Amino acid sequence: MGVIFRNPSQDKMKSLDVLKEQQNLNLKCVVPGCDEPLSIYEGPGSDSLCRDHQCECREYGGFGNPSEPHTFHKGWECEECGYDPRKDPRFDKITDPELKWTAMRYQMHGDHIVPRALGGTDHKDNIKKVCRPCHDIKSFINGDFANKTKKEIK
């Protein structure tokens, strides 16, 4: 049994009226740095993403979440330590393929090099692909949790 995610080839095309409206309004993909028009297909992200980014959504097995544009710039290998969860044998304990894929995917983060609070953007040039431990360590070193009490962190 393979990983069960949405198959992009089964997406239906949007109605002609919707496509005309998208074109008239010149609607573009919300992922920073992408200037492509919205997808012509229905499905997850169809109201905010181009087709390429739509197919990178979590529902298709990718990293992307339209409400968090930086997630489209995640990747499988940590730029700090080289960790790749797909090569981690501990995930072999998970027998459900979709659950396994999701668990592996959640180990990878898109870290803002310049935090949004300091003017950083969700553009790919400001996102570093890191694993969960590297991201957490960097966040604690930089004081990203400074406003939380020790009780809240535990």
ABEGO torsion letter per residue (X at the ends): XBBBBBBAAABBBBBAAAAAAAAAAGBBBABBGBABBBBABBEBGAAABBAAAAAABAAAGBABBAABAAAAABBABBAAAGBBAAABAAAAABABAAAAAAAAAAABBBBBABBAAAGBBABAAABBBBBAAAAAAAAAAAGAAAABBAAAAX
